Amino acid sequence: MFSRFKKSDGPVKPTALGQVGSGNAAARAPAAAVKPVATTRPLPTAAAPVRPAAEVAAMDKEKKRKERLSDLKVELHKRLLDNLNLAALEHATEANLKVEIATIVSEGLEEMAVSLNKEDRGILNQELYDEVMGLGPLEPLLKDDTVNDILVNGPNRIFIERGGKLVLTDITFKDERHLLRIIDKIVSAVGRRVDESNPYVDARLADGSRFNAMVPPVAVDGSLVSIRKFKKDKLAIGDLVKFGAFTEEMAAYLQAAVSCRLNIIVSGGTGSGKTTTLNALSSFIDNTERVLTIEDTAELQLQQVHVGRMESRPANVEGKGAVTQRDCLRNALRMRPDRIIVGETRGEEVIDMLQAMNTGHDGSMTTIHANSARDGISRLENMVAMAGIEMPLKAVRAQIASAVNLIVQASRLQDGSRRMVSVTEITGMEGEVISMQEVFRYERLGVEPNGKIIGRFNATGVRSHYSERFRQWGYDLPASIYEPII
């Protein structure tokens, strides 16, 4: 073994492992025969297809093989922790570490008198490498670029979202203890904690993916984990147009809106693509502007040169030391920003956000949870009320109408596709009501037999309220982009 990875405190005593391959398999009861399920429904005339005996035997054999590898991995992982000098791993190359792990695995298998074929040995070596340097069973899913979300419901049920659809995988953790160890590894890397006294946590992975976990006793059937992955290649406006999120005409309009420093709110439900849209819109910000971002968990991936990122912090064990988004926002106002971007406005920071939009920080952006542009305005009103600010409703609405110029509504349709279903301008006040006009919308025309939504983007025929502003800033958009398709 490589001496620089080997612990210097003498040889490790061999662990009494027993016959892992055969003993554990013998201890487990053989798979029971499939029993007929009692039902009150009449049985169908055509008998349900029965799996051939050979196929059932092959499935049982594969199950036992995976269980055997899992048992071996647990024992060999203990050996790795005993033998590897963990402090030296930070400077080790991936190739050298894999060779070292393969050597320790070979020695362990010889001592346990266990023989594995080349394929199983390779799988075992890779899984052990993921346990030491990565996030164990989750590592292959994190490396898979086609996976958007990873959802863990206890140690034995791991779902993924691929192409807008949820799929149950055959990947599992050894037990709840194994899952808790991986959770702790993630949250401790960003200076947070999760335990019985603080059973839920928000964090981020090294690649910026959003991580949330809830552990027992709050999580009844095992720890719950959700990971929202972000693509390594940042999606630009052109990519979203190519994917059908909106049209080139809408992209030209949004470019003018961002460049002319309109205050924009991206509204939508959970998983509708708000953060992705906000990232894409930020690509139109000029590199000469100073941008400050404020988030609960840092997710935004702005492409500008001059970006200052801030992240809120929860309270410590004693309930002290919390830094809220509102604290960050108040401080940001003293840092000479040209634009302020809040990852998501969900509480009392809405007051400071509206104030910033009204006091010279034009071009600021944020996201909110709402099902429509009108609902988004109502949600802003509610957040102001929840912040404890006693203002007449008309005054609150006047603040919103003055601060917010544009609401972009994102939506996730039932076929899993994400669309920018509405672009709405706020034009002012009419009495005590905020006046709005929709410029673009997504029209649903039907559903294909496979469940795919058929629709089109269309202009409403209303000319932009900010057309003159666009022209003054050098974005003289053609009148044709506002003409509806008949």
C-alpha positions in Angstrom: 0.0 0.0 0.0 1.0 3.6 -0.5 2.9 4.7 2.6 1.6 8.3 2.4 -2.0 7.0 2.8 -1.2 4.4 5.5 -1.7 5.3 9.2 1.5 5.5 11.1 0.2 4.1 14.4 1.0 0.5 13.8 -0.9 -2.4 12.2 -4.6 -2.6 12.7 -6.0 -5.7 14.4 -8.0 -7.8 12.1 -11.7 -7.7 12.7 -13.6 -10.9 13.2 -15.7 -10.8 10.1 -16.8 -14.4 9.7 -17.9 -15.9 6.5 -19.6 -12.8 5.0 -20.5 -14.4 1.7 -22.1 -17.6 3.0 -22.9 -17.0 6.6 -25.1 -14.0 6.1 -26.9 -15.6 3.2 -27.6 -18.6 5.4 -28.9 -16.5 8.2 -31.4 -14.9 5.9 -34.6 -16.8 5.3 -35.1 -18.0 1.7 -37.5 -16.0 -0.3 -41.1 -17.0 0.4 -43.3 -18.2 -2.4 -45.7 -15.6 -3.9 -49.1 -16.0 -2.2 -52.3 -15.0 -3.9 -53.6 -11.6 -2.8 -57.1 -11.7 -1.3 -59.4 -9.4 -3.2 -63.1 -8.7 -3.4 -63.0 -7.9 -7.1 -63.8 -10.7 -9.6 -60.8 -12.3 -11.2 -60.3 -11.4 -14.8 -61.0 -14.1 -17.4 -57.4 -14.0 -18.8 -54.9 -15.2 -16.2 -52.2 -12.7 -15.2 -48.8 -13.6 -16.8 -46.7 -15.7 -14.5 -42.9 -15.3 -14.5 -41.0 -18.4 -15.7 -39.3 -20.3 -12.9 -35.9 -19.5 -14.5 -36.6 -15.8 -14.4 -37.7 -15.9 -10.8 -34.5 -17.8 -9.9 -32.4 -15.3 -11.7 -34.0 -12.4 -9.9 -33.5 -14.1 -6.5 -29.9 -14.8 -7.4 -29.3 -11.2 -8.4 -31.0 -10.0 -5.1 -28.7 -12.2 -3.1 -25.7 -11.0 -5.0 -26.5 -7.4 -4.2 -27.1 -8.2 -0.5 -23.8 -10.0 -0.4 -21.9 -7.1 -2.0 -23.7 -4.7 0.5 -22.5 -6.8 3.5 -19.0 -6.9 2.1 -19.0 -3.1 1.5 -19.9 -2.5 5.1 -17.1 -4.6 6.5 -14.5 -3.3 4.0 -15.5 0.3 4.6 -14.6 -0.3 8.3 -11.2 -1.6 7.2 -10.7 1.5 5.0 -11.4 3.8 7.9 -9.0 1.9 10.0 -6.2 1.8 7.4 -6.4 5.0 5.4 -4.8 8.1 6.7 -7.8 10.4 6.1 -5.8 13.6 6.6 -3.6 12.7 3.6 -6.6 12.0 1.3 -7.1 15.8 0.6 -3.9 15.8 -1.4 -4.3 12.4 -3.0 -5.1 12.0 -6.7 -8.1 10.0 -7.7 -6.0 7.4 -9.5 -3.7 6.8 -6.5 -6.6 6.6 -4.1 -8.4 4.1 -6.2 -5.3 1.9 -6.4 -4.9 2.2 -2.6 -8.6 1.2 -2.1 -8.3 -1.7 -4.5 -5.2 -3.0 -2.6 -7.0 -2.8 0.8 -10.1 -4.5 -0.7 -8.0 -7.4 -2.1 -6.3 -7.9 1.3 -9.7 -7.9 3.0 -11.3 -10.4 0.6 -8.3 -12.7 1.1 -8.6 -12.6 4.8 -12.3 -13.3 4.6 -11.8 -16.1 2.1 -14.3 -14.5 -0.3 -13.9 -14.7 -4.0 -15.4 -12.2 -6.4 -15.4 -12.0 -10.2 -13.9 -9.0 -11.9 -17.2 -7.2 -12.4 -18.3 -7.4 -8.8 -14.8 -6.4 -7.6 -14.9 -3.3 -9.8 -18.4 -2.4 -8.5 -17.2 -2.8 -4.9 -14.1 -0.7 -5.4 -16.1 2.1 -7.0 -18.8 2.1 -4.3 -16.1 2.2 -1.6 -14.4 5.1 -3.4 -17.8 6.9 -3.4 -18.2 6.2 0.3 -14.8 7.7 1.2 -14.7 10.6 -1.2 -18.3 11.2 -2.3 -21.8 10.7 -1.1 -22.1 6.9 -1.2 -25.1 5.5 -3.2 -26.1 9.0 -4.3 -22.8 9.6 -6.2 -23.8 7.9 -9.5 -27.1 9.9 -9.5 -25.3 13.2 -8.9 -23.0 12.4 -11.9 -25.9 11.6 -14.2 -26.7 14.8 -16.1 -30.1 13.4 -17.1 -31.3 13.4 -13.5 -32.9 16.7 -12.3 -34.0 15.8 -8.8 -33.1 13.1 -6.3 -35.7 12.3 -3.7 -35.0 9.9 -0.8 -37.8 8.5 1.3 -36.0 6.4 3.8 -32.9 4.2 3.2 -34.7 1.8 0.8 -36.7 4.1 -1.5 -34.8 6.5 -3.8 -36.7 8.3 -6.5 -35.3 10.5 -9.3 -36.9 12.9 -11.7 -35.8 12.4 -15.3 -37.5 14.3 -18.2 -40.2 15.7 -15.8 -41.3 12.2 -14.6 -40.5 10.5 -11.2 -39.0 7.1 -11.3 -38.1 4.7 -8.5 -34.5 3.4 -8.7 -33.0 0.2 -7.4 -30.4 2.1 -5.5 -30.6 1.8 -1.7 -28.7 2.6 1.5 -27.6 -0.1 3.8 -29.8 1.2 6.6 -31.0 4.4 8.3 -27.7 4.8 10.0 -25.9 4.8 6.6 -28.3 7.4 5.3 -27.8 9.7 8.4 -24.0 9.5 8.0 -24.3 10.7 4.4 -26.6 13.5 5.4 -24.3 14.6 8.2 -21.4 14.6 5.7 -23.2 17.0 3.5 -24.4 19.5 6.1 -21.2 19.5 8.1 -19.3 20.6 4.9 -21.2 23.9 4.9 -21.1 24.5 8.6 -24.6 23.3 9.5 -26.0 20.6 11.6 -29.0 18.2 11.8 -30.1 16.1 14.7 -33.1 15.4 17.0 -33.0 18.9 18.4 -32.8 20.4 14.9 -34.4 17.8 12.6 -34.4 19.7 9.3 -31.8 21.5 7.4 -31.2 23.5 4.1 -27.7 23.3 2.6 -26.0 23.1 -0.8 -23.6 20.6 -2.4 -20.2 21.5 -3.7 -21.6 21.9 -7.2 -24.3 24.3 -6.0 -27.2 21.8 -6.0 -29.9 22.5 -3.4 -30.1 20.1 -0.5 -32.9 19.7 2.1 -33.2 17.0 4.7 -35.5 16.0 7.5 -34.6 13.3 10.0 -36.4 11.3 12.7 -38.4 11.8 14.8 -40.0 14.3 12.5 -39.5 12.0 9.5 -41.6 9.0 10.5 -40.4 6.3 8.1 -36.8 7.2 7.8 -34.9 10.4 6.8 -36.3 12.4 3.9 -33.8 14.0 1.5 -34.4 16.1 -1.6 -31.7 17.3 -3.9 -32.4 19.8 -6.7 -29.6 19.5 -9.1 -28.3 22.4 -11.2 -26.8 21.8 -14.6 -23.1 22.3 -14.9 -23.5 24.2 -18.1 -25.5 27.4 -17.3 -28.6 27.7 -19.4 -28.7 30.9 -21.5 -31.8 32.5 -23.0 -31.0 30.8 -26.3 -31.0 27.4 -24.6 -34.4 28.1 -23.1 -35.8 29.2 -26.5 -34.4 26.0 -28.0 -36.1 23.9 -25.3 -39.4 25.6 -26.0 -39.7 27.6 -22.7 -40.5 30.7 -24.7 -40.1 32.2 -28.1 -37.4 34.4 -29.8 -39.8 37.4 -29.7 -40.3 37.0 -26.0 -36.5 36.7 -25.6 -36.0 40.0 -27.4 -38.6 41.6 -25.2 -37.0 40.3 -22.0 -33.6 41.3 -23.1 -34.9 44.9 -23.6 -36.6 44.7 -20.2 -33.5 43.6 -18.3 -31.1 45.9 -20.2 -33.4 48.9 -19.6 -33.4 48.1 -15.9 -37.0 47.2 -15.3 -37.7 45.6 -11.9 -38.7 42.1 -12.5 -40.4 39.4 -10.4 -40.3 35.7 -11.6 -43.3 34.0 -10.2 -44.2 30.3 -10.3 -44.9 27.1 -8.3 -42.3 24.7 -6.9 -40.1 23.2 -9.6 -41.5 25.5 -12.3 -38.0 26.8 -13.2 -38.0 30.2 -11.4 -34.3 30.0 -10.5 -33.3 28.8 -14.0 -35.3 31.7 -15.5 -33.7 34.2 -13.1 -30.2 32.9 -14.0 -31.0 33.2 -17.7 -32.4 36.7 -17.4 -29.4 37.8 -15.5 -27.2 37.1 -18.5 -28.5 40.4 -20.0 -27.0 42.4 -17.2 -24.0 44.5 -18.3 -20.6 43.5 -16.9 -20.0 47.2 -15.8 -22.8 46.9 -13.2 -22.3 45.9 -9.6 -24.7 43.1 -8.7 -25.4 41.7 -5.2 -27.3 38.5 -4.7 -29.0 37.5 -1.4 -30.3 33.9 -0.8 -31.2 31.5 1.9 -29.1 28.8 0.2 -26.8 30.0 -2.5 -28.1 28.7 -5.9 -27.9 31.5 -8.4 -25.1 31.2 -10.9 -24.7 34.7 -12.4 -22.4 35.1 -15.3 -21.2 38.7 -14.6 -17.8 39.7 -13.5 -18.8 42.0 -10.6 -21.1 39.8 -8.4 -21.2 39.8 -4.6 -23.0 36.8 -3.2 -24.5 36.6 0.3 -26.2 33.8 2.1 -28.4 33.8 5.2 -27.4 31.8 8.3 -29.6 29.9 10.8 -29.3 30.3 14.5 -26.8 28.2 16.5 -27.6 25.6 19.2 -28.2 28.4 21.7 -30.7 30.1 19.3 -28.2 33.0 18.6 -26.2 34.2 15.6 -29.0 34.0 13.0 -28.5 36.2 9.9 -31.7 36.6 7.9 -32.2 37.6 4.3 -33.5 40.9 5.6 -30.3 41.5 7.5 -28.3 40.8 4.3 -30.6 43.0 2.2 -30.3 46.0 4.6 -26.5 45.6 4.6 -26.5 45.3 0.8 -28.1 48.8 0.5 -24.9 50.2 2.0 -22.6 48.4 -0.4 -23.3 50.6 -3.5 -25.1 48.0 -5.6 -26.4 48.8 -9.1 -28.8 45.8 -8.9 -30.0 43.6 -6.0 -31.1 40.1 -6.8 -33.0 38.2 -4.0 -33.1 34.4 -4.7 -36.6 34.1 -3.3 -38.7 36.6 -1.3 -40.8 34.8 1.2 -41.0 36.9 4.4 -40.4 40.3 6.0 -37.5 41.1 3.6 -40.2 42.0 1.1 -40.3 45.5 2.7 -36.6 46.2 2.1 -36.9 44.7 -1.4 -39.6 47.1 -2.4 -37.8 50.0 -0.9 -34.6 49.1 -2.8 -36.6 48.9 -6.1 -38.1 52.3 -5.3 -34.9 54.1 -4.3 -32.5 53.9 -7.2 -31.7 50.2 -7.5 -33.5 49.8 -10.8 -33.2 46.5 -12.5 -33.5 44.5 -9.3 -35.0 41.0 -9.5 -36.5 38.3 -7.3 -38.7 35.2 -7.3 -41.9 34.4 -5.4 -44.2 31.5 -5.2 -47.5 32.2 -6.9 -49.8 30.6 -9.5 -50.4 33.8 -11.6 -49.3 37.4 -11.9 -52.3 38.6 -10.0 -51.7 36.1 -7.3 -48.1 37.2 -7.1 -49.3 40.8 -6.3 -51.6 39.4 -3.6 -48.8 37.4 -2.1 -46.6 40.5 -2.0 -49.4 42.3 -0.1 -49.7 39.4 2.3 -46.0 39.3 3.0 -46.0 43.0 3.8 -48.9 42.4 6.3 -47.1 39.4 7.9 -44.0 41.6 8.4 -46.0 43.6 10.9 -46.0 46.8 9.0 -49.2 48.7 9.6 -49.9 50.4 6.3 -53.2 51.1 4.6 -53.8 48.6 1.8 -53.9 51.4 -0.8 -50.4 52.6 0.3 -49.0 49.0 0.1 -50.4 48.6 -3.4 -49.0 52.0 -4.4 -45.6 50.9 -3.2 -45.8 47.6 -5.2 -47.1 49.4 -8.3 -44.2 51.9 -8.2 -41.6 49.2 -7.4 -42.5 46.3 -9.7 -42.5 46.7 -13.5 -42.8 43.2 -14.9 -44.0 39.8 -13.7 -42.8 36.7 -15.6 -44.9 33.7 -14.7 -43.2 30.3 -15.0 -45.2 27.0 -14.9 -44.6 23.3 -14.9 -47.2 21.6 -17.0 -48.6 18.1 -16.2 -46.4 16.5 -18.9 -43.3 17.7 -17.0 -42.4 20.5 -19.5 -41.7 24.0 -18.1 -43.0 27.0 -19.9 -43.0 30.8 -19.4 -46.8 31.0 -19.6 -47.3 34.7 -19.1 -45.4 38.0 -19.2 -47.4 40.8 -17.5 -46.6 44.4 -17.1 -47.7 46.6 -14.1 -48.8 49.9 -15.4 -49.8 51.8 -12.3 -52.9 52.3 -10.1 -56.6 52.7 -11.0 -58.3 53.8 -7.9 -57.3 51.2 -5.3 -56.5 48.5 -7.8 -53.1 47.8 -9.4 -53.5 47.9 -13.1 -51.8 45.2 -15.2 -51.6 44.2 -18.9 -50.5 40.8 -20.3 -48.1 41.1 -23.2 -47.4 37.4 -24.0 -49.1 34.2 -23.0 -49.0 30.5 -23.6 -52.1 29.1 -25.1 -52.9 25.4 -24.6 -54.5 23.8 -27.7 -54.8 20.1 -26.6 -53.1 17.0 -25.4 -51.4 14.3 -27.5 -52.2 10.6 -26.9 -48.9 10.2 -25.0 -49.9 13.0 -22.6 -47.7 15.7 -24.1 -49.3 19.2 -24.0 -49.9 20.9 -27.4 -49.8 24.7 -27.2 -48.2 27.8 -28.6 -46.9 31.2 -27.4 -48.8 34.2 -28.6 -48.8 38.0 -28.1 -52.0 39.5 -26.8 -51.9 42.4 -29.2 -51.2 44.9 -26.4 -48.2 47.2 -27.1 -45.7 47.4 -24.2 -46.2 50.1 -21.7 -42.5 50.6 -21.7 -42.0 50.9 -25.5 -40.8 54.5 -25.2 -38.3 53.6 -22.5 -37.0 50.7 -24.7 -36.5 53.1 -27.6 -34.7 55.7 -25.4 -32.3 52.9 -24.3 -31.6 51.8 -27.8 -34.0 48.8 -28.0 -36.5 49.8 -30.6 -38.5 46.6 -30.8 -40.6 46.1 -34.0 -44.3 46.4 -33.5 -44.8 43.0 -35.1 -43.7 41.1 -31.9 -46.9 42.4 -30.2 -49.2 41.2 -33.0 -51.2 38.0 -32.1 -51.3 34.9 -34.2 -54.9 34.5 -35.5 
